[in-house]
Amino acid sequence: MPEDPLSRLQAERRWSRDAIKKYAFPQPPRAKRREVKRPKGLADPTKNPKRHVTAPGLPKVGDITVVPETILPARRIRAGGRSVEPLFIYPPDGRHVFKDTSYPWRACGRVTTPTGEGAGALVGPRHLLTASHLVAWGANDNGWLLFQPDYYDGDVFPSSYADSVFSYEQITSVGGEYDVAEDYVVCILQERLGDQLGWLGTTTYTDDWDGGNYWSHVGYPDDVGGGTKPAWELWFSIANCWPPGFFEAGSGLDIETYASLNHGDSGGPVFGWWQNGPYGNAPAGPYIVATVSAQGSMDPVITDPVIRTANWLAGGSEMPSLVQQAQSEYP
């Protein structure tokens, strides 16, 4: 009589990862977790701008473009002869696949972890800004994170694993407005990719910018480019922003947009361009105001007592502060 195969539990007891004495091949390193305290007393950005801005790392040769040079036809996934139209791809869908090695496009790239794939951007010589929910926070996860700048059907530039991850919260899944508002981390990379590629600045979003078509985004959406090519949407608007909670007393910002975003865009930068810096006396260039977090509906708040359904971004004054702390401890 044949013997039954082992159940998953039996097999894992027999051959667990913890029982491996020596790996035949090098394994990705587990990133150290660094949960930091939120800053206190963040003043009005116009009164204390240095605490609300981190400067971009502009390329020395000046190869900067506002729009990527090569725009390729978008590739839609098809099923049963029909195009798949996921929810929250708000019309008009302005996403395009691109291939460009100029700045800042080369400083954006694909993020891969044991939990899946998304996007991120360099915000320092070895500093990566991406979504917290992409990180493998679970105790049983290996916890590695790989950044591949400007990835296009393969590595275009050298990639790097993360050594450490700075965060305020460890968000495993985005379950509501408090998760969205702080859904970002700063990863310390093993390699100083920004020395070659440059990096974007970061700044605090203000509702003075609501409604303006100022913003661009880079991600790796599954339905455009198949998750292996970068796609952008340029010059879209942000509708509004609120701190979480009905009385808006929580930390961070829930930032509402109707840009076309999908799976694979999570963690990707939303950035604008400034001639004199977001609050003056700062370098010209691109500054990130938020990272892509989630899609769905949120409950009313005191300043807007309606249920809002949109795509949601994470940002606020604590985001550049987290970047500053990571840059200070790991220059």
C-alpha positions as CSV (number, residue, x, y, z in Angstrom):
1,M,0.0,0.0,0.0
2,P,1.6,3.3,-1.0
3,E,2.5,5.8,1.7
4,D,0.6,9.2,1.9
5,P,2.7,12.3,1.2
6,L,3.5,14.5,4.2
7,S,1.2,17.4,5.1
8,R,2.7,20.8,4.9
9,L,3.1,20.9,8.7
10,Q,4.9,17.5,8.7
11,A,7.2,18.5,5.8
12,E,8.1,21.8,7.4
13,R,8.9,20.1,10.7
14,R,11.2,17.7,8.8
15,W,12.9,20.3,6.5
16,S,12.6,23.8,8.0
17,R,14.6,26.8,6.9
18,D,15.9,27.2,10.4
19,A,17.5,23.7,10.2
20,I,19.7,24.7,7.3
21,K,23.3,24.6,8.5
22,K,25.0,25.9,5.4
23,Y,23.5,27.4,2.2
24,A,24.8,26.1,-1.1
25,F,24.4,29.6,-2.6
26,P,24.4,33.0,-0.9
27,Q,21.0,34.1,0.3
28,P,19.6,37.7,0.3
29,P,20.4,39.5,3.5
30,R,17.6,40.2,6.0
31,A,17.2,43.9,6.5
32,K,17.5,45.1,10.1
33,R,14.3,46.8,11.4
34,R,14.7,50.3,12.9
35,E,11.5,51.7,14.4
36,V,12.1,55.4,15.2
37,K,10.1,57.9,17.3
38,R,8.0,60.5,15.5
39,P,9.5,64.0,15.7
40,K,7.9,66.5,18.1
41,G,7.0,70.1,17.5
42,L,7.1,70.2,13.7
43,A,6.4,73.8,12.9
44,D,4.6,75.4,10.0
45,P,6.8,74.6,6.9
46,T,6.9,78.3,6.0
47,K,8.4,79.1,9.4
48,N,10.9,76.2,9.7
49,P,11.4,75.0,6.1
50,K,14.6,73.0,6.8
51,R,12.7,70.5,8.8
52,H,10.3,69.9,6.0
53,V,12.7,69.5,3.1
54,T,15.5,67.1,2.0
55,A,17.4,68.3,-1.0
56,P,17.6,66.3,-4.3
57,G,21.0,65.0,-5.5
58,L,21.3,66.5,-9.0
59,P,23.6,64.9,-11.6
60,K,26.8,66.8,-12.2
61,V,26.6,66.4,-16.0
62,G,23.1,68.0,-16.0
63,D,21.3,65.2,-17.9
64,I,17.9,66.1,-16.4
65,T,14.5,65.7,-18.2
66,V,11.0,66.5,-17.1
67,V,9.5,64.0,-19.5
68,P,11.1,60.6,-20.4
69,E,12.7,60.5,-23.8
70,T,11.3,57.2,-25.1
71,I,7.6,56.5,-24.8
72,L,6.5,53.0,-25.7
73,P,3.0,51.6,-26.4
74,A,1.3,50.5,-23.2
75,R,0.7,46.8,-23.0
76,R,-2.6,45.7,-21.6
77,I,-3.2,42.3,-20.1
78,R,-6.0,40.5,-21.9
79,A,-8.3,37.8,-20.7
80,G,-10.8,35.9,-22.9
81,G,-10.1,38.3,-25.7
82,R,-11.1,41.3,-23.6
83,S,-9.0,43.9,-22.0
84,V,-8.8,43.8,-18.2
85,E,-9.9,47.1,-16.7
86,P,-9.1,47.0,-13.0
87,L,-10.9,49.2,-10.5
88,F,-9.6,52.7,-9.8
89,I,-8.0,53.2,-13.1
90,Y,-9.5,56.6,-13.3
91,P,-10.1,57.9,-16.8
92,P,-8.4,59.3,-18.7
93,D,-5.7,56.7,-18.2
94,G,-2.5,58.6,-18.8
95,R,0.0,55.9,-18.0
96,H,2.7,55.1,-20.5
97,V,5.6,52.7,-20.5
98,F,9.0,54.5,-20.8
99,K,12.7,53.7,-21.2
100,D,15.0,56.5,-20.2
101,T,18.4,56.6,-18.3
102,S,18.3,60.4,-17.6
103,Y,17.6,61.9,-14.2
104,P,15.3,61.6,-12.3
105,W,13.8,58.5,-14.1
106,R,16.9,56.4,-13.4
107,A,16.6,57.2,-9.7
108,C,13.2,55.5,-9.6
109,G,12.9,51.7,-9.8
110,R,11.4,48.4,-8.9
111,V,11.2,47.1,-5.3
112,T,11.0,43.3,-4.7
113,T,10.5,41.6,-1.4
114,P,9.2,38.2,-0.2
115,T,5.7,39.8,-0.1
116,G,5.6,41.0,-3.7
117,E,6.7,43.8,-6.0
118,G,6.2,47.6,-6.1
119,A,8.2,50.7,-6.7
120,G,10.4,53.2,-4.9
121,A,12.9,56.1,-5.4
122,L,16.3,57.1,-4.2
123,V,16.2,60.0,-1.7
124,G,19.8,60.0,-0.8
125,P,23.1,58.3,-1.8
126,R,22.1,55.0,-0.2
127,H,18.6,55.8,0.9
128,L,15.4,54.4,-0.7
129,L,11.9,55.6,0.0
130,T,9.1,53.1,-0.6
131,A,5.9,51.7,1.0
132,S,5.9,50.1,4.5
133,H,3.4,47.4,3.4
134,L,5.9,46.1,0.8
135,V,8.4,45.2,3.5
136,A,8.3,41.6,4.8
137,W,7.7,42.5,8.5
138,G,6.5,39.0,9.6
139,A,8.6,37.0,12.1
140,N,8.7,34.1,9.7
141,D,9.7,36.2,6.6
142,N,13.3,36.3,5.4
143,G,12.9,40.1,5.3
144,W,15.1,40.9,2.3
145,L,14.3,43.9,0.1
146,L,15.9,44.5,-3.4
147,F,15.9,47.8,-5.3
148,Q,16.5,47.7,-9.0
149,P,16.8,51.3,-10.4
150,D,15.3,52.0,-13.8
151,Y,14.5,48.3,-14.2
152,Y,13.4,47.5,-17.7
153,D,12.9,43.7,-18.5
154,G,16.2,43.3,-16.6
155,D,18.7,45.4,-14.7
156,V,19.8,48.6,-16.4
157,F,22.0,49.8,-13.5
158,P,23.4,47.9,-10.6
159,S,20.9,46.8,-8.0
160,S,21.2,46.7,-4.2
161,Y,19.7,44.9,-1.2
162,A,18.7,46.9,1.9
163,D,20.7,46.6,5.1
164,S,18.3,48.5,7.4
165,V,14.7,49.8,7.3
166,F,13.7,53.0,9.1
167,S,10.0,53.4,9.9
168,Y,7.5,54.8,12.3
169,E,5.1,51.9,11.9
170,Q,5.5,48.3,10.6
171,I,2.5,48.0,8.2
172,T,1.8,44.5,6.9
173,S,-1.4,45.4,5.1
174,V,-3.2,48.7,4.6
175,G,-6.4,48.4,6.6
176,G,-7.5,52.0,7.0
177,E,-6.7,55.7,7.2
178,Y,-4.1,55.3,10.0
179,D,-2.1,52.8,7.9
180,V,-2.3,54.9,4.8
181,A,-1.0,58.0,6.5
182,E,2.3,56.4,7.5
183,D,2.7,53.8,4.8
184,Y,6.3,54.6,4.0
185,V,9.8,53.6,5.0
186,V,13.4,54.6,4.3
187,C,15.7,51.7,3.5
188,I,19.5,51.9,3.8
189,L,21.0,50.2,0.8
190,Q,24.2,48.2,0.7
191,E,25.4,50.1,-2.3
192,R,25.6,53.9,-2.8
193,L,23.6,53.9,-6.0
194,G,22.7,57.6,-5.6
195,D,26.3,58.7,-6.1
196,Q,26.0,57.6,-9.7
197,L,22.3,58.0,-10.4
198,G,21.3,61.0,-8.2
199,W,18.3,61.1,-6.0
200,L,15.1,63.0,-5.5
201,G,14.3,65.5,-2.7
202,T,11.4,65.1,-0.3
203,T,9.1,67.7,1.2
204,T,5.9,68.2,3.2
205,Y,2.6,68.3,1.2
206,T,0.4,71.2,1.9
207,D,-3.3,71.7,0.9
208,D,-2.3,74.9,-0.8
209,W,-1.4,72.7,-3.7
210,D,-4.7,70.9,-3.9
211,G,-6.2,70.8,-7.4
212,G,-3.0,71.8,-9.3
213,N,-1.8,69.6,-12.1
214,Y,1.7,69.5,-10.7
215,W,2.5,65.8,-10.0
216,S,4.2,62.9,-11.7
217,H,4.4,59.3,-10.7
218,V,6.6,56.3,-11.6
219,G,5.6,52.7,-10.9
220,Y,5.6,49.1,-12.2
221,P,1.9,48.4,-12.7
222,D,0.9,44.8,-13.7
223,D,-1.6,46.0,-16.3
224,V,0.8,48.4,-18.1
225,G,4.2,47.0,-18.8
226,G,3.5,43.7,-17.0
227,G,5.3,44.7,-13.9
228,T,8.7,44.5,-15.7
229,K,8.8,47.9,-17.3
230,P,8.4,51.3,-15.7
231,A,5.3,53.4,-16.4
232,W,4.6,57.1,-15.6
233,E,1.7,59.4,-15.4
234,L,2.5,63.1,-15.6
235,W,0.9,66.3,-14.5
236,F,-2.0,65.0,-12.5
237,S,-3.6,66.6,-9.5
238,I,-4.1,65.8,-5.8
239,A,-7.6,66.4,-4.6
240,N,-7.2,66.8,-0.9
241,C,-5.4,65.6,2.2
242,W,-6.2,65.0,5.9
243,P,-4.5,63.6,9.0
244,P,-6.2,60.3,10.0
245,G,-9.1,60.2,12.4
246,F,-12.5,61.9,12.4
247,F,-11.0,64.9,14.3
248,E,-7.9,64.7,12.1
249,A,-5.6,64.3,15.1
250,G,-3.5,61.4,13.8
251,S,0.0,61.5,12.5
252,G,0.9,61.8,8.8
253,L,-1.5,62.6,5.9
254,D,-4.0,60.6,3.9
255,I,-3.6,62.2,0.4
256,E,-6.4,61.8,-2.1
257,T,-5.9,61.5,-5.8
258,Y,-7.6,60.3,-8.9
259,A,-4.5,59.5,-10.8
260,S,-4.5,56.1,-12.5
261,L,-2.7,53.6,-10.2
262,N,-2.7,49.9,-9.8
263,H,-0.9,46.9,-8.3
264,G,2.8,47.4,-8.8
265,D,2.6,51.1,-8.2
266,S,2.7,50.8,-4.4
267,G,5.7,52.7,-2.9
268,G,6.3,54.6,-6.1
269,P,7.1,58.3,-5.7
270,V,4.7,61.2,-6.4
271,F,6.8,64.2,-7.1
272,G,6.7,67.8,-8.5
273,W,9.3,70.2,-9.8
274,W,10.5,73.5,-8.2
275,Q,12.6,76.3,-9.4
276,N,13.6,77.6,-5.9
277,G,12.7,74.6,-3.7
278,P,9.2,74.0,-2.2
279,Y,9.6,76.6,0.5
280,G,12.3,78.7,-1.0
281,N,16.1,78.7,-0.4
282,A,16.4,75.1,-1.5
283,P,17.9,73.6,-4.7
284,A,15.8,73.5,-7.9
285,G,14.6,70.1,-9.0
286,P,12.1,67.3,-8.2
287,Y,10.8,66.7,-4.7
288,I,8.7,63.8,-3.5
289,V,5.5,64.7,-1.6
290,A,4.1,61.2,-1.1
291,T,4.3,57.5,-1.8
292,V,1.5,55.4,-3.4
293,S,-0.3,53.4,-0.7
294,A,-3.8,52.0,-1.3
295,Q,-7.1,52.1,-3.2
296,G,-10.6,52.3,-1.8
297,S,-13.0,54.2,0.5
298,M,-12.4,56.1,3.7
299,D,-14.8,57.3,6.4
300,P,-15.8,61.0,6.8
301,V,-13.6,63.5,8.7
302,I,-14.7,66.6,10.4
303,T,-13.7,68.9,7.5
304,D,-15.2,66.7,4.8
305,P,-18.2,64.7,6.2
306,V,-18.6,62.3,3.3
307,I,-17.2,58.9,2.4
308,R,-14.4,59.3,-0.1
309,T,-13.4,56.7,-2.7
310,A,-10.1,57.3,-4.4
311,N,-6.5,56.3,-4.7
312,W,-4.5,57.1,-1.6
313,L,-1.0,58.4,-1.0
314,A,1.1,58.6,2.2
315,G,2.9,61.7,3.2
316,G,3.1,64.6,5.6
317,S,5.7,66.4,7.6
318,E,7.1,63.3,9.2
319,M,8.2,61.8,5.8
320,P,11.1,64.2,5.2
321,S,11.9,64.0,8.9
322,L,12.3,60.2,8.6
323,V,14.6,60.7,5.5
324,Q,16.6,63.3,7.5
325,Q,17.1,60.8,10.4
326,A,18.2,58.0,8.0
327,Q,20.6,60.3,6.2
328,S,22.0,61.5,9.5
329,E,22.7,58.0,10.9
330,Y,23.8,56.5,7.6
331,P,25.4,59.3,5.4
